[in-house]
Amino acid sequence: MKSDIHQYVERPTNRVATESLYFDRTIRALYSTIRENAPFAYNLLLSKRASAMMGFMKFDLPRVNKKEIPSHLFDRLHIRRDELLDPIDGFDSYRKIFERKIKYWKYRPLPDHPDAVVSPADSRMLPGSFCRQKSLFIKEKFFNFIELIGRDKTRWLHRFDRGDFAIFRLTPDKYHYNHAPVSGRVADIYEINGVFHSCNPGAIVKSMTPCSKNRRMVTVIDTDVENGSRVGLVAMIEIVAMMIGRIVQCYSDRKYNDPQPVEKGLFIKIGQPKSLFRPGSSTTVLIFEKNRIALSTDLIQNSKRTDVQSRFSEGFGTPLVETEVSVGEIIGKGL
C-alpha cells in the first residue's frame, strides 16, 4: 500500500475504507514546499484574514450554477438527500451545502442509556487515554494536553489530568453541526486564540502540534447535576481549521429552533445542536475525568488494528486507526 493512503473503519460493517482526501495535493504543498522555502508566506496563509478569504473564494463564490450543485455534488459527497431538512433546490452555493441542517431526530437516534456519551459529530474518531501519555503523537505531536485546555486553566487541568479522550475529525463533506455529547450544565466556556492549520491528515503529520495551536473553543460541561448524564466533567474542545474563521455557538433545545449562545449556567441536553463550524475540515476533542467513563470496546479495538493503513501513529510508530461514527451514536458509558 502507498504511504499517502489514509484508511479508517466503518463501524456498522467493520469494513476498511479509504478516505478521499479533499484538497490533499494543495495542503501537502502548503505544509512542505511553502513551509520550508517561504516561511513568511506560510505564516501569512495561516492567518485569520487569509483563512477567511480562502473560505470565501471556495464556498461563497458562484463556481457552479444552481442546477449543477444538486445533480452532481450531493452524489459525489455521498450526501443523503432524504436527510436534508431544507428543499434541495435552495442549495445554490457550497456554503449552504456544508452548513446544511438534517433531520437528526429521525436519522441520528440517541441510545437508550441514561449514562451514555455520544458522538458530537458525523466524523472519524480516535479514542485514547492521558494515563499512558501527555501527548498524542502523529509522527511529531498531534496535540499537547496542557496547551489544548489552556496553560492558565489550572482548575480544569487538574480535573482532567490522566483522563480519557476522544478525537472527532470532520472531513469537508460532513454535516458540520456539533451536538451535545452529554446532558449537563455549562461550568465554563472560553476561547483560546490561535492560527488556522488544516486538519487534513497530511497537514497534521507535517506540522508540529497543529490542533493544540489552532484557535479553539473550550466548553466544560458538569454532568453531575439534576437531569445530567452523571459521567463527571466533560471538556468539549472545538478546533477551527483552514478556511474556517469561527465557530458559531447556537444551542437549540428542540430541533434547530430558537438557537442561543452557549454561556455559563446553560443546561444543554444530549444530542441537541450546540455549535456550527464554518466550512472546511475541523476537529472536536472530548476529554473526560479519570475513571468516570468507559469508551466503547469496539472503538478501542479498531484503533489498534494492524490491517488498516493510517497516517496517524503513537510514539514508536504504533498505528492509530479511526472509526467512522455518526452524531448521537454511543461512544462510551459512565462507570
C-alpha positions in Angstrom: 0.0 0.0 0.0 1.1 3.5 -0.7 2.3 5.7 2.1 -0.1 8.5 1.2 -3.2 6.3 1.7 -5.3 7.0 4.7 -7.9 4.4 5.8 -10.5 4.1 8.5 -13.0 1.5 9.8 -16.8 1.8 9.0 -18.4 0.9 12.4 -21.6 -0.8 11.3 -19.9 -3.2 8.9 -16.3 -3.3 10.3 -15.2 -2.7 6.7 -11.9 -0.9 5.9 -12.5 2.2 3.7 -10.0 4.5 2.1 -10.6 8.2 2.6 -10.8 10.6 -0.3 -8.5 13.4 0.9 -10.1 16.7 -0.3 -7.6 19.3 -1.4 -4.8 16.9 -0.3 -2.3 17.9 -3.0 -2.7 21.6 -2.2 -2.5 21.1 1.5 0.6 18.9 1.2 2.3 21.5 -0.9 1.5 24.2 1.7 2.8 22.2 4.6 6.0 21.1 2.8 7.4 23.2 0.0 5.9 26.6 1.1 6.5 25.9 4.8 10.2 25.1 4.2 11.0 27.5 1.4 8.8 30.5 2.2 8.0 30.6 5.9 6.6 34.2 5.7 4.1 33.2 3.0 3.3 30.0 5.0 2.5 32.0 8.2 0.5 34.6 6.2 -1.7 31.8 4.7 -2.5 30.5 8.2 -3.7 34.0 9.3 -7.3 34.7 10.1 -7.7 37.1 7.2 -6.2 34.7 4.6 -8.2 31.8 6.0 -11.4 33.7 5.7 -10.5 34.8 2.2 -9.8 31.3 1.1 -13.1 30.2 2.6 -15.0 32.9 0.7 -13.4 32.0 -2.6 -14.0 28.3 -2.1 -17.5 28.3 -0.6 -19.3 31.6 -1.4 -18.3 32.5 -5.0 -20.7 31.0 -7.6 -18.3 28.5 -9.0 -21.0 26.2 -10.3 -24.5 27.1 -11.3 -27.6 26.4 -9.2 -28.8 23.5 -11.3 -25.5 21.7 -11.2 -25.0 21.6 -7.4 -27.7 19.1 -6.5 -27.2 17.0 -9.6 -23.5 16.1 -9.1 -22.1 17.4 -5.8 -24.5 15.7 -3.5 -23.8 12.4 -5.2 -20.0 13.0 -5.2 -20.0 13.8 -1.5 -22.4 10.9 -0.7 -24.9 13.2 1.0 -28.2 11.6 1.6 -30.9 13.8 0.2 -33.7 12.3 2.3 -31.8 13.5 5.5 -31.9 17.2 4.4 -34.2 19.5 6.4 -34.5 22.1 3.6 -35.6 21.7 0.0 -32.8 20.7 -2.3 -33.3 23.4 -4.8 -32.3 26.0 -2.2 -28.7 24.8 -2.1 -27.2 27.3 -4.6 -23.7 27.6 -3.0 -21.1 25.4 -1.4 -21.5 27.2 1.9 -25.2 26.2 2.0 -24.3 22.6 1.4 -21.6 22.5 4.1 -23.8 24.3 6.6 -26.9 22.2 5.9 -29.3 21.1 8.5 -30.5 17.5 8.7 -33.5 15.6 10.3 -31.2 14.3 13.0 -34.1 13.4 15.3 -35.2 10.9 12.6 -31.8 9.7 11.1 -29.5 10.0 14.2 -31.4 8.3 17.0 -30.0 8.5 20.5 -29.1 5.4 22.5 -31.5 4.4 25.3 -28.9 4.6 28.1 -29.1 7.3 30.8 -25.3 7.5 31.3 -24.4 7.3 27.6 -21.8 9.5 26.0 -22.5 10.1 22.3 -20.5 11.3 19.3 -20.9 15.1 18.9 -20.4 14.9 15.1 -20.6 12.9 11.9 -16.8 12.2 11.9 -13.9 9.8 12.2 -13.0 9.1 15.8 -9.9 8.1 17.7 -10.1 7.1 21.4 -7.3 7.4 23.9 -6.2 8.0 27.4 -3.8 10.5 29.0 -2.9 7.8 31.6 -0.5 6.5 29.0 0.8 9.7 27.6 0.6 13.5 27.9 0.6 14.0 24.1 -0.8 12.0 21.3 1.8 11.5 18.6 1.3 11.6 14.8 5.0 11.4 13.7 5.5 14.6 15.8 2.8 15.8 18.1 -0.9 15.9 17.4 -1.8 17.8 20.5 -0.5 18.5 23.9 -2.9 18.2 26.9 -1.9 21.4 28.7 -1.9 23.5 25.5 -5.2 22.1 24.4 -7.1 23.1 27.5 -5.0 26.3 28.2 -1.9 26.7 30.3 -3.6 29.1 32.7 -6.7 26.9 33.3 -5.2 25.1 36.3 -8.6 24.2 37.8 -9.5 22.2 34.6 -6.0 20.8 34.0 -6.2 19.3 37.5 -9.7 17.8 37.0 -8.9 16.3 33.6 -5.4 15.0 34.4 -4.9 11.4 33.3 -8.4 11.2 31.9 -9.6 9.6 28.7 -10.2 11.5 25.4 -11.8 11.0 22.0 -10.9 12.9 18.9 -13.6 13.5 16.2 -12.2 14.6 12.8 -14.8 16.1 10.4 -14.0 15.8 6.7 -15.2 18.6 4.4 -18.1 16.5 3.1 -19.6 16.0 6.6 -22.6 17.6 8.3 -20.9 20.4 10.2 -23.0 20.9 13.3 -21.6 19.8 16.6 -24.2 18.3 19.0 -24.0 17.9 22.8 -22.3 14.6 23.7 -23.8 14.6 27.2 -26.5 16.3 29.3 -25.3 18.8 31.9 -24.8 22.4 32.9 -22.1 24.6 31.3 -19.5 25.2 34.0 -17.1 27.2 31.8 -16.7 28.3 28.2 -13.8 30.2 26.8 -11.9 30.8 23.5 -8.2 30.3 23.0 -6.8 32.2 20.1 -4.5 30.6 17.5 -3.8 30.1 13.9 -5.7 28.2 11.2 -3.9 24.9 10.3 -5.6 22.4 8.2 -6.9 19.2 10.0 -6.2 17.1 6.9 -4.2 14.1 8.0 -1.2 15.1 5.8 -1.1 18.6 7.4 -1.3 17.1 10.9 1.6 14.8 10.1 3.7 17.6 8.6 3.2 20.3 11.2 4.1 20.3 14.9 1.1 20.4 17.3 -1.4 21.8 14.8 -4.5 21.0 16.8 -3.2 22.4 20.1 -2.1 25.6 18.4 -5.2 26.2 16.4 -7.9 28.6 17.5 -10.4 26.7 19.7 -13.4 27.0 21.9 -13.5 25.0 25.2 -16.8 24.2 26.9 -16.7 22.4 30.2 -19.9 20.6 31.0 -20.8 19.4 34.5 -23.0 16.3 34.1 -23.3 15.6 37.9 -26.4 17.8 38.1 -30.1 17.2 38.1 -31.1 15.5 34.8 -27.4 15.3 33.9 -25.7 12.3 32.4 -23.7 11.6 35.6 -20.3 11.0 34.0 -18.4 13.8 35.7 -17.0 16.8 33.9 -16.6 16.7 30.2 -14.5 19.2 28.2 -15.7 19.7 24.7 -13.0 21.4 22.6 -14.0 22.6 19.1 -11.0 23.4 16.9 -11.1 25.6 13.8 -9.2 24.7 10.7 -8.1 26.3 7.4 -10.9 28.2 5.7 -12.9 28.4 9.0 -12.9 31.8 10.6 -15.1 31.0 13.6 -17.3 28.6 15.4 -20.9 29.7 15.8 -22.3 28.7 19.3 -26.0 28.1 18.6 -27.6 25.7 21.1 -31.2 24.7 20.4 -33.2 22.8 23.0 -35.6 21.4 20.3 -34.5 20.6 16.7 -32.9 23.9 15.4 -35.5 26.1 17.0 -34.6 29.4 18.8 -30.7 29.0 18.8 -29.0 30.7 21.6 -25.4 31.4 22.6 -23.7 28.9 24.9 -22.9 30.6 28.2 -22.0 29.6 31.7 -25.0 28.2 33.6 -26.9 27.0 30.5 -28.3 23.4 30.7 -27.7 21.5 27.5 -29.3 18.2 26.5 -27.6 15.3 25.0 -27.9 15.1 21.2 -29.1 18.7 20.7 -27.3 21.0 18.3 -24.6 23.1 20.1 -22.5 24.8 17.5 -21.7 25.1 13.8 -18.3 25.0 12.2 -17.8 27.2 9.2 -17.0 25.2 6.0 -13.9 23.1 5.7 -12.5 20.2 7.8 -12.5 20.6 11.6 -11.9 18.6 14.8 -13.7 18.2 18.1 -12.0 16.7 21.1 -13.8 15.4 24.2 -11.8 15.0 27.4 -13.2 13.1 30.4 -12.2 12.9 34.1 -10.2 9.8 35.1 -12.3 6.7 36.0 -15.7 8.3 35.1 -16.4 6.7 31.7 -15.6 3.6 29.7 -15.1 4.2 26.0 -16.7 1.6 23.8 -14.6 -1.6 23.4 -15.0 -1.8 19.6 -13.7 1.7 19.1 -10.6 0.9 21.2 -10.0 -2.4 19.4 -10.4 -0.7 16.0 -7.8 1.9 16.9 -5.2 -0.8 17.3 -5.9 -2.7 14.1 -2.8 -3.6 12.0 -4.6 -4.3 8.8 -5.6 -0.6 8.2 -3.2 2.0 6.8 -3.4 5.2 8.7 -1.3 8.4 8.6 -1.7 8.6 12.4 0.5 6.9 14.9 1.5 6.9 18.5 5.1 7.2 19.6 7.4 4.4 18.3 5.2 4.0 15.2 2.2 2.3 16.9 -0.7 2.7 14.4 -3.8 4.6 15.4 -6.9 3.8 13.3 -10.1 5.9 13.2 -13.6 4.6 13.2 -16.4 6.4 11.4 -19.2 7.5 13.8 -22.4 9.4 13.5 -24.0 12.2 15.5 -25.7 10.7 18.6 -24.0 7.3 18.3 -22.9 5.9 21.6 -19.1 6.0 22.1 -19.0 5.3 25.9 -20.9 4.9 29.1 -20.4 6.0 32.7 -18.6 3.9 35.3 
